[in-house]
Every structure is written in structure tokens, then in C-alpha cells.
Amino acid sequence: MGADQAKYGNELDRIGNTPMVEITRFDTGPCRLFAKMENFNPAGSVKDRIALHMVEAAEARGDLKPGGTIVEATSGNTGLGLALVAALKGYRCIIIIPDKMSQEKIQALRAYGAETYVTRSDVLPPHPQNYQTMARKFAEEIDGALYIGQHYNPDNPVAHVQTTAPEIWEQMDHDLDAIVGGMGTAGTLTGLGRFFNDVAPHVQMVLADPEGSMLADFVWTGEEIEPGAWLVEGIGEDEIPPIGDMHRLNRAWLVSDEESLTMARELARREGILAGSSTGTILATALRWCQEQTEPKRVVMFVCDTGDRYLSKMYNDRWMADQGFLPRERHGDLRDLIARPHEEGDDVTIPADAALAEALTAMRRENISQLPVMGVGTDAGQVVGVIDENDILLAVYDDSSNFNRPVADAMSANLETLPPTAPLKAVQDLLGRGLVALVADGDTYFGLVTRSDLLNHLRRRARDEVPAQSGQKS
């Protein structure tokens, strides 16, 4: 290590002092837009800051003692910060996380040694399966446990008053006009608002909010509305954050899930910044604010966390297509339900003469449990069977050498196909009988419809029936 490189005692010393990067490959109107790279924190997000500060404040008060247990309800990133802090300070860590969060976040929590419990994201307190309700219950039942309660913890915004805001002010050479960010607990924008209210009260605080959240409407009207649902993780709320200084917000925009996710993907491709879904919401809002300006302004937005926590979701083309966020040719029939159309060469099939071991490898690789079997020779191009995990298990249970047997020996050839024009009820009937819904027209095979495909189709249809509300008000 060279003499000019920083040395740290441990990972906690690396929290904060994140870099600032200018965004130059998007239309920012007359403005200059800078990104505060919070993904550079050791656990990968802005929440590392509050995790460390809330724990150390609790230690100083005597609320958290050596050998104690940290309990938190979180969308993932605060949990990761707390798991890192707990690992290095020797605490047990219990994290309650809503079920809409990515598997990468859950696995990362477990990698740090946190005990994780995944619960429902569609229920509010005091429902027993609400994540905050569950966290309180754990804390009450475990001796020496402390529920951090980031949503209610006044130490949350203090972390940003003391660290994030001064960093931004110095990095921008005391020349700044607006900050764009999202709100979950409201700690970040509340802390920044308090700092700049004293140091530079002209700096505008702009809220980026996902459609379905109630926060933007509250900024516009001062009234609380019935919240909806959204896919973006980490920002948006179904209640007014108890620690939030909502009066300090100057503007607010609503951004759809589709725009948020596609904007984050564009950020990676244009600027080389691999960020999470909330960053897409913030970028879309920052660009709108910048483009409506008539004079040059200097603006800061947040890159809240790292995108490698979303590889199975927003950076997965199939997942995006399942949500209806990637353009695909529409036929107006059952072909629109097929996640991996055969005609596009995007399906996963196995030839009848392949070994069972190859079929199992394909299932594991693609995280599926069944494969259409394609014919060979005179049957090439036609589906001649279906093989699933149970078929393979029955074939190899008594003799593992049977993994070398051809798929044709173990597949089910009892097939029923549906024409593309068949009704949805026909798909449900086949799936209900334990069969695979193969869509074909004569010898032309289009693909299969799984239960997940049918559910995704119904969810897209329900979402399309809800009027769009994306936009902003003064």
C-alpha cells in the first residue's frame, strides 16, 4: 500500500466520505448534476451511516450493552449496515425484512451473520405479520435486545446532519442549489434539510417518490391519501415518517416503477454506475427538475445503494419482461403469457437424447423445475415430452449411474397442448390437473405457460387497470 493511500482499522472506519461523480451523459438542461456515491460505503448503501450512528448513540446511552441483540425492521439496506456493525462489535443481529425485497439483500444479510425473517409487505401495523410489529415483538421477548426503530429513531437524521450534509457542502465548494433524494424513514432528507436550513437555506430539497407512496401527495396537498403498492425498494412510505421534517421539502415528483427501473438500467449503461431501483427514481426526478430550470444550477442526487443487490430482479431481462417493463411483441393470445418464447430462441429446452445429468444442470442453472423435451431426427423442432425434477429423482434414486441415461427414458410423454387462441380458463384447468400448459399450433411449438407466468399476467393486467399518476405538482 502506497503512502498516499488511506489505512483503516476496520470496515466501520470506511463509512462516509463517499465520492461525488458528475452525471454528463443525460440531458440535464442548463444544470450540472452530481451523484453522491453512497454505494461506496462498506455495506453498499447510504444506510451504513445511520446504522453506525444509531448503534453508537444507543451504546452511549446504555440502551445497548455488550453481548446484546440488535433488532430492526428494514427494507434491507439498514439491515445490512446494522449486520456489519453487529459483526464487528460483537452483537447478535435479528433483521425482519418485507417479502418484496431482493434475494441478494437477504443472502447478504445472512452472509454477515444476521438472523433474517421474511414477512409480508402488504400489511400495516399492528398486523402481527407487519415487519415493524414483528421487530417490536422480538425485542420485547429477548433479554438485552434493542429495537433500533429507524422509522422513529431521532438519531437517524442526526447522522446526516453530522456527516452526509457537511461532506456534500464541502464537495460542492459551498455552491449548491438543490438536492434530490427519496424518503423511506425520511432520515436523509430530514438531516440534510436541517443542516442546509442553517448553512444555506436557499438550497431546495426535492423529493423523488415512487407511484403508490403517499409522500409526494402529502407534500403537494398536506393531506394523507390511501397508499398503493410499488416495486421500487427502500423509498416510498404508506405513512408519514414520524421523524420526517416534511415542511422542509420544496418539490415532489411521483415516478412509476417502470421509469424508475429502466432509468437505473440506463444509468449503468451510460455512466457506468450500477445502482439500485431507488436511484432510478431519484435520477428521473433530478432530470425533470434540471430540465425545467431556465438558469444554470448545481444539483446533487443520491446513488443510494449498489445495483449488485438487484441482479435477479431489475437487471434480469426475464424478470423485467415478467413485470411488463421490457417491450415484447404482443399477440393478444396465450403467447403473451409465455416468459421464454420458443420462437425467439429464448426458452429452455432439452433434447430427448441428452443425459439426465444435463437436464438437471439446466434446471439448476435456470432456477426452474421442469423442461420441455424436444425431439431429434424426424421429430426435430417438436415437443415430444416434459421432464421435471421428480422424473429425474425416480430414475436415479436406486442407481445414480442412471444420470447418464437419455432424457427420453424418464420423461412424461403424456402431453396436452393448447392452441394460442385458447381461453385463460383452459390454462388454469391444465395447471390444476398437475399438467404443463404447452402452447402449440399443429407442429409449431410456442412455449409453455407456468403458474408463475399466469400469475404475472394477472398481476400485469391488474396494474394496467390502475390509472397512472406519475408526475409532479408545485
C-alpha positions as a Python dict, from the first residue, in 0.01 Angstrom:
ca = {
    (1, 'M'): (0, 0, 0),
    (2, 'G'): (141, 336, -103),
    (3, 'A'): (198, 612, 148),
    (4, 'D'): (-78, 823, -10),
    (5, 'Q'): (-345, 556, 38),
    (6, 'A'): (-578, 559, 337),
    (7, 'K'): (-547, 294, 604),
    (8, 'Y'): (-840, 187, 818),
    (9, 'G'): (-865, 0, 1145),
    (10, 'N'): (-1172, -189, 1021),
    (11, 'E'): (-1466, -156, 784),
    (12, 'L'): (-1654, 79, 1016),
    (13, 'D'): (-1383, 339, 959),
    (14, 'R'): (-1471, 339, 589),
    (15, 'I'): (-1829, 456, 642),
    (16, 'G'): (-1885, 801, 492),
    (17, 'N'): (-1659, 1031, 291),
    (18, 'T'): (-1808, 889, -28),
    (19, 'P'): (-1711, 1042, -364),
    (20, 'M'): (-1909, 1276, -587),
    (21, 'V'): (-1939, 1199, -960),
    (22, 'E'): (-2080, 1432, -1223),
    (23, 'I'): (-2357, 1296, -1448),
    (24, 'T'): (-2268, 1400, -1802),
    (25, 'R'): (-2443, 1159, -2040),
    (26, 'F'): (-2805, 1257, -1968),
    (27, 'D'): (-2994, 1572, -2063),
    (28, 'T'): (-2963, 1792, -1755),
    (29, 'G'): (-3088, 2109, -1920),
    (30, 'P'): (-2885, 2412, -1810),
    (31, 'C'): (-2780, 2241, -1488),
    (32, 'R'): (-2484, 2041, -1367),
    (33, 'L'): (-2591, 1724, -1188),
    (34, 'F'): (-2368, 1542, -940),
    (35, 'A'): (-2419, 1200, -784),
    (36, 'K'): (-2329, 1135, -420),
    (37, 'M'): (-2194, 780, -443),
    (38, 'E'): (-2330, 619, -127),
    (39, 'N'): (-2279, 277, -285),
    (40, 'F'): (-1913, 321, -187),
    (41, 'N'): (-1995, 260, 180),
    (42, 'P'): (-1864, -78, 302),
    (43, 'A'): (-2205, -250, 321),
    (44, 'G'): (-2303, -79, -2),
    (45, 'S'): (-2554, 192, 86),
    (46, 'V'): (-2628, 527, 248),
    (47, 'K'): (-2784, 335, 539),
    (48, 'D'): (-2437, 240, 670),
    (49, 'R'): (-2418, 592, 810),
    (50, 'I'): (-2730, 570, 1025),
    (51, 'A'): (-2659, 211, 1127),
    (52, 'L'): (-2330, 306, 1288),
    (53, 'H'): (-2459, 629, 1439),
    (54, 'M'): (-2776, 476, 1589),
    (55, 'V'): (-2581, 188, 1744),
    (56, 'E'): (-2312, 410, 1891),
    (57, 'A'): (-2572, 654, 2025),
    (58, 'A'): (-2755, 363, 2190),
    (59, 'E'): (-2425, 242, 2339),
    (60, 'A'): (-2352, 587, 2478),
    (61, 'R'): (-2695, 600, 2647),
    (62, 'G'): (-2656, 249, 2785),
    (63, 'D'): (-2952, 119, 2585),
    (64, 'L'): (-2731, -140, 2413),
    (65, 'K'): (-2483, -332, 2625),
    (66, 'P'): (-2202, -575, 2533),
    (67, 'G'): (-2342, -910, 2419),
    (68, 'G'): (-2681, -756, 2344),
    (69, 'T'): (-2907, -808, 2044),
    (70, 'I'): (-2984, -557, 1769),
    (71, 'V'): (-3333, -594, 1619),
    (72, 'E'): (-3459, -398, 1320),
    (73, 'A'): (-3738, -387, 1063),
    (74, 'T'): (-3590, -283, 729),
    (75, 'S'): (-3619, -298, 353),
    (76, 'G'): (-3269, -442, 352),
    (77, 'N'): (-3005, -172, 340),
    (78, 'T'): (-3033, -54, 701),
    (79, 'G'): (-3028, -418, 798),
    (80, 'L'): (-2707, -471, 605),
    (81, 'G'): (-2546, -173, 776),
    (82, 'L'): (-2659, -299, 1116),
    (83, 'A'): (-2541, -653, 1036),
    (84, 'L'): (-2196, -514, 950),
    (85, 'V'): (-2185, -307, 1270),
    (86, 'A'): (-2309, -602, 1479),
    (87, 'A'): (-2049, -836, 1330),
    (88, 'L'): (-1763, -602, 1419),
    (89, 'K'): (-1897, -501, 1761),
    (90, 'G'): (-1998, -850, 1870),
    (91, 'Y'): (-2377, -817, 1885),
    (92, 'R'): (-2643, -1066, 1782),
    (93, 'C'): (-2845, -920, 1495),
    (94, 'I'): (-3207, -1000, 1400),
    (95, 'I'): (-3349, -844, 1085),
    (96, 'I'): (-3716, -851, 979),
    (97, 'I'): (-3748, -784, 607),
    (98, 'P'): (-4055, -747, 377),
    (99, 'D'): (-4109, -1015, 116),
    (100, 'K'): (-4076, -783, -186),
    (101, 'M'): (-3705, -736, -124),
    (102, 'S'): (-3442, -897, -344),
    (103, 'Q'): (-3284, -1233, -263),
    (104, 'E'): (-2941, -1071, -293),
    (105, 'K'): (-3018, -850, 7),
    (106, 'I'): (-3144, -1143, 211),
    (107, 'Q'): (-2838, -1355, 129),
    (108, 'A'): (-2603, -1065, 205),
    (109, 'L'): (-2766, -1020, 547),
    (110, 'R'): (-2709, -1387, 623),
    (111, 'A'): (-2351, -1362, 498),
    (112, 'Y'): (-2284, -1102, 770),
    (113, 'G'): (-2430, -1343, 1025),
    (114, 'A'): (-2767, -1175, 1075),
    (115, 'E'): (-3074, -1383, 1154),
    (116, 'T'): (-3334, -1291, 894),
    (117, 'Y'): (-3709, -1329, 895),
    (118, 'V'): (-3903, -1251, 578),
    (119, 'T'): (-4260, -1135, 629),
    (120, 'R'): (-4546, -978, 436),
    (121, 'S'): (-4510, -638, 269),
    (122, 'D'): (-4885, -586, 220),
    (123, 'V'): (-4995, -536, 583),
    (124, 'L'): (-4974, -235, 812),
    (125, 'P'): (-4912, -215, 1187),
    (126, 'P'): (-5047, -355, 1416),
    (127, 'H'): (-5092, -664, 1198),
    (128, 'P'): (-4879, -942, 1355),
    (129, 'Q'): (-4702, -1011, 1024),
    (130, 'N'): (-4612, -649, 961),
    (131, 'Y'): (-4235, -620, 976),
    (132, 'Q'): (-4231, -342, 1236),
    (133, 'T'): (-4478, -528, 1458),
    (134, 'M'): (-4263, -841, 1440),
    (135, 'A'): (-3947, -649, 1525),
    (136, 'R'): (-4105, -498, 1836),
    (137, 'K'): (-4220, -844, 1947),
    (138, 'F'): (-3869, -989, 1910),
    (139, 'A'): (-3719, -702, 2108),
    (140, 'E'): (-3973, -744, 2388),
    (141, 'E'): (-3914, -1118, 2419),
    (142, 'I'): (-3531, -1127, 2408),
    (143, 'D'): (-3327, -1020, 2710),
    (144, 'G'): (-3079, -746, 2625),
    (145, 'A'): (-3240, -677, 2288),
    (146, 'L'): (-3284, -329, 2142),
    (147, 'Y'): (-3527, -247, 1861),
    (148, 'I'): (-3335, 17, 1669),
    (149, 'G'): (-3656, 154, 1513),
    (150, 'Q'): (-3504, 362, 1234),
    (151, 'H'): (-3851, 492, 1143),
    (152, 'Y'): (-3887, 654, 1486),
    (153, 'N'): (-3527, 698, 1596),
    (154, 'P'): (-3417, 1066, 1622),
    (155, 'D'): (-3054, 955, 1588),
    (156, 'N'): (-3130, 863, 1227),
    (157, 'P'): (-3135, 1219, 1080),
    (158, 'V'): (-2858, 1332, 1316),
    (159, 'A'): (-2619, 1101, 1132),
    (160, 'H'): (-2680, 1301, 813),
    (161, 'V'): (-2658, 1637, 989),
    (162, 'Q'): (-2315, 1540, 1118),
    (163, 'T'): (-2169, 1354, 820),
    (164, 'T'): (-2356, 1349, 487),
    (165, 'A'): (-2456, 1715, 470),
    (166, 'P'): (-2113, 1863, 557),
    (167, 'E'): (-1950, 1629, 305),
    (168, 'I'): (-2182, 1744, 28),
    (169, 'W'): (-2132, 2111, 117),
    (170, 'E'): (-1755, 2078, 105),
    (171, 'Q'): (-1750, 1865, -211),
    (172, 'M'): (-1969, 2122, -390),
    (173, 'D'): (-1734, 2405, -284),
    (174, 'H'): (-2021, 2574, -98),
    (175, 'D'): (-2200, 2624, -431),
    (176, 'L'): (-2525, 2424, -441),
    (177, 'D'): (-2885, 2490, -546),
    (178, 'A'): (-3080, 2167, -492),
    (179, 'I'): (-3060, 1815, -350),
    (180, 'V'): (-3276, 1533, -487),
    (181, 'G'): (-3344, 1224, -280),
    (182, 'G'): (-3606, 973, -177),
    (183, 'M'): (-3771, 908, 157),
    (184, 'G'): (-3823, 584, 343),
    (185, 'T'): (-3761, 666, 707),
    (186, 'A'): (-3700, 1028, 596),
    (187, 'G'): (-3370, 1042, 783),
    (188, 'T'): (-3154, 1151, 489),
    (189, 'L'): (-3357, 1446, 358),
    (190, 'T'): (-3457, 1549, 710),
    (191, 'G'): (-3095, 1561, 825),
    (192, 'L'): (-2985, 1742, 510),
    (193, 'G'): (-3273, 1986, 543),
    (194, 'R'): (-3177, 2075, 898),
    (195, 'F'): (-2813, 2133, 805),
    (196, 'F'): (-2883, 2345, 498),
    (197, 'N'): (-3159, 2538, 670),
    (198, 'D'): (-2884, 2681, 890),
    (199, 'V'): (-2594, 2692, 643),
    (200, 'A'): (-2756, 2766, 305),
    (201, 'P'): (-3136, 2798, 332),
    (202, 'H'): (-3171, 2865, -42),
    (203, 'V'): (-3084, 2501, -122),
    (204, 'Q'): (-3402, 2326, -235),
    (205, 'M'): (-3496, 1979, -110),
    (206, 'V'): (-3663, 1780, -386),
    (207, 'L'): (-3847, 1454, -312),
    (208, 'A'): (-3838, 1161, -554),
    (209, 'D'): (-4126, 927, -470),
    (210, 'P'): (-4243, 601, -630),
    (211, 'E'): (-4602, 578, -751),
    (212, 'G'): (-4809, 417, -477),
    (213, 'S'): (-4633, 603, -197),
    (214, 'M'): (-4830, 869, -12),
    (215, 'L'): (-4542, 1112, 49),
    (216, 'A'): (-4550, 1318, -272),
    (217, 'D'): (-4922, 1379, -233),
    (218, 'F'): (-4863, 1496, 122),
    (219, 'V'): (-4601, 1745, 0),
    (220, 'W'): (-4845, 1871, -266),
    (221, 'T'): (-5160, 1897, -55),
    (222, 'G'): (-5074, 1846, 311),
    (223, 'E'): (-5324, 1561, 316),
    (224, 'E'): (-5270, 1190, 369),
    (225, 'I'): (-5401, 959, 96),
    (226, 'E'): (-5458, 585, 83),
    (227, 'P'): (-5124, 430, -21),
    (228, 'G'): (-5087, 181, -304),
    (229, 'A'): (-4814, -67, -391),
    (230, 'W'): (-4480, -29, -566),
    (231, 'L'): (-4179, -239, -663),
    (232, 'V'): (-3902, 14, -602),
    (233, 'E'): (-3715, -81, -286),
    (234, 'G'): (-3605, 137, 2),
    (235, 'I'): (-3808, 455, -61),
    (236, 'G'): (-4173, 547, -51),
    (237, 'E'): (-4399, 513, 251),
    (238, 'D'): (-4752, 418, 349),
    (239, 'E'): (-4743, 655, 647),
    (240, 'I'): (-4588, 994, 718),
    (241, 'P'): (-4243, 919, 866),
    (242, 'P'): (-4252, 1014, 1236),
    (243, 'I'): (-3901, 1163, 1223),
    (244, 'G'): (-3954, 1340, 891),
    (245, 'D'): (-3940, 1720, 855),
    (246, 'M'): (-4186, 1721, 567),
    (247, 'H'): (-4222, 2100, 572),
    (248, 'R'): (-3861, 2135, 454),
    (249, 'L'): (-3940, 1972, 116),
    (250, 'N'): (-3980, 2222, -167),
    (251, 'R'): (-4090, 1998, -454),
    (252, 'A'): (-4200, 1639, -512),
    (253, 'W'): (-4239, 1411, -810),
    (254, 'L'): (-4403, 1072, -850),
    (255, 'V'): (-4219, 823, -1071),
    (256, 'S'): (-4357, 493, -1197),
    (257, 'D'): (-4189, 161, -1126),
    (258, 'E'): (-4124, 116, -1496),
    (259, 'E'): (-3948, 451, -1535),
    (260, 'S'): (-3752, 401, -1211),
    (261, 'L'): (-3616, 62, -1310),
    (262, 'T'): (-3541, 147, -1671),
    (263, 'M'): (-3373, 472, -1565),
    (264, 'A'): (-3145, 283, -1325),
    (265, 'R'): (-3055, 42, -1605),
    (266, 'E'): (-2974, 339, -1829),
    (267, 'L'): (-2752, 485, -1558),
    (268, 'A'): (-2541, 171, -1566),
    (269, 'R'): (-2515, 171, -1945),
    (270, 'R'): (-2446, 542, -1992),
    (271, 'E'): (-2247, 638, -1682),
    (272, 'G'): (-2115, 301, -1565),
    (273, 'I'): (-2293, 341, -1229),
    (274, 'L'): (-2459, 17, -1120),
    (275, 'A'): (-2720, 130, -869),
    (276, 'G'): (-3045, 14, -713),
    (277, 'S'): (-3405, 84, -801),
    (278, 'S'): (-3446, 388, -575),
    (279, 'T'): (-3158, 558, -757),
    (280, 'G'): (-3360, 526, -1078),
    (281, 'T'): (-3649, 711, -912),
    (282, 'I'): (-3414, 981, -791),
    (283, 'L'): (-3239, 1018, -1128),
    (284, 'A'): (-3571, 1054, -1313),
    (285, 'T'): (-3677, 1326, -1069),
    (286, 'A'): (-3342, 1506, -1081),
    (287, 'L'): (-3353, 1519, -1461),
    (288, 'R'): (-3706, 1662, -1457),
    (289, 'W'): (-3607, 1928, -1206),
    (290, 'C'): (-3295, 2018, -1402),
    (291, 'Q'): (-3473, 2031, -1738),
    (292, 'E'): (-3737, 2275, -1614),
    (293, 'Q'): (-3475, 2527, -1497),
    (294, 'T'): (-3411, 2839, -1703),
    (295, 'E'): (-3078, 2928, -1541),
    (296, 'P'): (-2770, 2719, -1459),
    (297, 'K'): (-2800, 2534, -1128),
    (298, 'R'): (-2581, 2293, -935),
    (299, 'V'): (-2770, 1985, -819),
    (300, 'V'): (-2681, 1678, -612),
    (301, 'M'): (-2866, 1346, -631),
    (302, 'F'): (-2808, 1026, -436),
    (303, 'V'): (-2684, 691, -560),
    (304, 'C'): (-2840, 518, -262),
    (305, 'D'): (-2702, 167, -295),
    (306, 'T'): (-2525, -77, -519),
    (307, 'G'): (-2702, -248, -807),
    (308, 'D'): (-2548, -588, -747),
    (309, 'R'): (-2829, -638, -493),
    (310, 'Y'): (-3081, -642, -777),
    (311, 'L'): (-2923, -874, -1034),
    (312, 'S'): (-3207, -1124, -1003),
    (313, 'K'): (-3468, -852, -1047),
    (314, 'M'): (-3429, -521, -1229),
    (315, 'Y'): (-3107, -626, -1404),
    (316, 'N'): (-3263, -955, -1515),
    (317, 'D'): (-3429, -912, -1856),
    (318, 'R'): (-3669, -1201, -1795),
    (319, 'W'): (-3783, -1054, -1464),
    (320, 'M'): (-3832, -715, -1629),
    (321, 'A'): (-4034, -878, -1907),
    (322, 'D'): (-4244, -1061, -1649),
    (323, 'Q'): (-4334, -724, -1500),
    (324, 'G'): (-4418, -587, -1844),
    (325, 'F'): (-4129, -338, -1833),
    (326, 'L'): (-3944, -457, -2143),
    (327, 'P'): (-4109, -426, -2485),
    (328, 'R'): (-4219, -752, -2643),
    (329, 'E'): (-4434, -829, -2941),
    (330, 'R'): (-4792, -875, -2831),
    (331, 'H'): (-5021, -1128, -2996),
    (332, 'G'): (-5338, -1091, -2794),
    (333, 'D'): (-5345, -1460, -2705),
    (334, 'L'): (-5171, -1719, -2485),
    (335, 'R'): (-4836, -1647, -2646),
    (336, 'D'): (-4827, -1324, -2444),
    (337, 'L'): (-4809, -1526, -2122),
    (338, 'I'): (-4500, -1725, -2219),
    (339, 'A'): (-4195, -1591, -2037),
    (340, 'R'): (-3949, -1775, -2263),
    (341, 'P'): (-4097, -1799, -2612),
    (342, 'H'): (-3958, -2083, -2823),
    (343, 'E'): (-3992, -1882, -3143),
    (344, 'E'): (-3742, -1628, -3009),
    (345, 'G'): (-3491, -1895, -2912),
    (346, 'D'): (-3517, -1775, -2552),
    (347, 'D'): (-3679, -2081, -2398),
    (348, 'V'): (-3501, -2353, -2204),
    (349, 'T'): (-3550, -2696, -2353),
    (350, 'I'): (-3360, -3022, -2355),
    (351, 'P'): (-3319, -3266, -2646),
    (352, 'A'): (-3459, -3614, -2596),
    (353, 'D'): (-3118, -3776, -2639),
    (354, 'A'): (-2945, -3557, -2374),
    (355, 'A'): (-2841, -3720, -2047),
    (356, 'L'): (-3050, -3675, -1735),
    (357, 'A'): (-2750, -3505, -1573),
    (358, 'E'): (-2766, -3236, -1843),
    (359, 'A'): (-3136, -3182, -1775),
    (360, 'L'): (-3074, -3141, -1402),
    (361, 'T'): (-2790, -2896, -1469),
    (362, 'A'): (-3017, -2689, -1694),
    (363, 'M'): (-3287, -2679, -1425),
    (364, 'R'): (-3040, -2566, -1160),
    (365, 'R'): (-2884, -2306, -1388),
    (366, 'E'): (-3219, -2153, -1484),
    (367, 'N'): (-3385, -2200, -1142),
    (368, 'I'): (-3674, -2399, -1286),
    (369, 'S'): (-3816, -2742, -1206),
    (370, 'Q'): (-3933, -2869, -1546),
    (371, 'L'): (-3817, -2873, -1906),
    (372, 'P'): (-3992, -2932, -2237),
    (373, 'V'): (-3819, -3216, -2426),
    (374, 'M'): (-3752, -3155, -2794),
    (375, 'G'): (-3749, -3435, -3045),
    (376, 'V'): (-3448, -3535, -3252),
    (377, 'G'): (-3419, -3676, -3601),
    (378, 'T'): (-3758, -3676, -3774),
    (379, 'D'): (-3916, -3519, -3463),
    (380, 'A'): (-3676, -3223, -3456),
    (381, 'G'): (-3849, -2897, -3368),
    (382, 'Q'): (-4140, -3069, -3195),
    (383, 'V'): (-4211, -3113, -2824),
    (384, 'V'): (-4218, -3484, -2750),
    (385, 'G'): (-4234, -3475, -2372),
    (386, 'V'): (-4178, -3293, -2044),
    (387, 'I'): (-3931, -3383, -1771),
    (388, 'D'): (-3929, -3248, -1417),
    (389, 'E'): (-3724, -3297, -1103),
    (390, 'N'): (-3945, -3578, -980),
    (391, 'D'): (-3897, -3771, -1306),
    (392, 'I'): (-3520, -3745, -1265),
    (393, 'L'): (-3537, -3844, -897),
    (394, 'L'): (-3739, -4157, -974),
    (395, 'A'): (-3493, -4253, -1248),
    (396, 'V'): (-3175, -4218, -1043),
    (397, 'Y'): (-3280, -4292, -684),
    (398, 'D'): (-3184, -4660, -690),
    (399, 'D'): (-2892, -4624, -929),
    (400, 'S'): (-2703, -4297, -964),
    (401, 'S'): (-2540, -4421, -1282),
    (402, 'N'): (-2878, -4357, -1446),
    (403, 'F'): (-2784, -3990, -1463),
    (404, 'N'): (-2622, -4098, -1790),
    (405, 'R'): (-2949, -4233, -1932),
    (406, 'P'): (-3119, -4026, -2203),
    (407, 'V'): (-3397, -3788, -2104),
    (408, 'A'): (-3638, -3981, -2330),
    (409, 'D'): (-3625, -4276, -2090),
    (410, 'A'): (-3759, -4074, -1795),
    (411, 'M'): (-3975, -3800, -1949),
    (412, 'S'): (-4353, -3787, -1949),
    (413, 'A'): (-4488, -3820, -2299),
    (414, 'N'): (-4849, -3772, -2190),
    (415, 'L'): (-4887, -3423, -2333),
    (416, 'E'): (-5183, -3196, -2378),
    (417, 'T'): (-5132, -2883, -2582),
    (418, 'L'): (-5336, -2567, -2610),
    (419, 'P'): (-5373, -2353, -2920),
    (420, 'P'): (-5274, -1988, -2876),
    (421, 'T'): (-5641, -1888, -2902),
    (422, 'A'): (-5748, -2100, -2602),
    (423, 'P'): (-5900, -1908, -2306),
    (424, 'L'): (-5715, -1844, -1981),
    (425, 'K'): (-5952, -2086, -1810),
    (426, 'A'): (-5805, -2368, -2017),
    (427, 'V'): (-5457, -2285, -1886),
    (428, 'Q'): (-5582, -2285, -1528),
    (429, 'D'): (-5757, -2619, -1582),
    (430, 'L'): (-5440, -2785, -1713),
    (431, 'L'): (-5227, -2645, -1432),
    (432, 'G'): (-5489, -2751, -1178),
    (433, 'R'): (-5465, -3109, -1304),
    (434, 'G'): (-5090, -3108, -1248),
    (435, 'L'): (-5009, -3089, -1620),
    (436, 'V'): (-4788, -2849, -1810),
    (437, 'A'): (-4960, -2587, -2026),
    (438, 'L'): (-4783, -2629, -2360),
    (439, 'V'): (-4889, -2381, -2626),
    (440, 'A'): (-4868, -2512, -2982),
    (441, 'D'): (-5043, -2483, -3315),
    (442, 'G'): (-5008, -2810, -3505),
    (443, 'D'): (-4637, -2887, -3525),
    (444, 'T'): (-4541, -2532, -3425),
    (445, 'Y'): (-4443, -2511, -3057),
    (446, 'F'): (-4450, -2164, -2897),
    (447, 'G'): (-4354, -2237, -2536),
    (448, 'L'): (-4501, -2334, -2202),
    (449, 'V'): (-4707, -2136, -1951),
    (450, 'T'): (-4617, -2192, -1587),
    (451, 'R'): (-4817, -2096, -1278),
    (452, 'S'): (-4574, -1808, -1232),
    (453, 'D'): (-4638, -1691, -1590),
    (454, 'L'): (-5013, -1695, -1532),
    (455, 'L'): (-4979, -1504, -1204),
    (456, 'N'): (-4751, -1246, -1367),
    (457, 'H'): (-5004, -1199, -1646),
    (458, 'L'): (-5288, -1143, -1399),
    (459, 'R'): (-5076, -900, -1199),
    (460, 'R'): (-4984, -701, -1511),
    (461, 'R'): (-5347, -688, -1612),
    (462, 'A'): (-5450, -560, -1269),
    (463, 'R'): (-5175, -299, -1273),
    (464, 'D'): (-5272, -180, -1621),
    (465, 'E'): (-5626, -117, -1497),
    (466, 'V'): (-5497, 136, -1238),
    (467, 'P'): (-5475, 494, -1377),
    (468, 'A'): (-5118, 629, -1397),
    (469, 'Q'): (-5037, 911, -1156),
    (470, 'S'): (-4674, 981, -1242),
    (471, 'G'): (-4583, 1347, -1231),
    (472, 'Q'): (-4528, 1642, -1001),
    (473, 'K'): (-4701, 1941, -853),
    (474, 'S'): (-4564, 2258, -706),
}
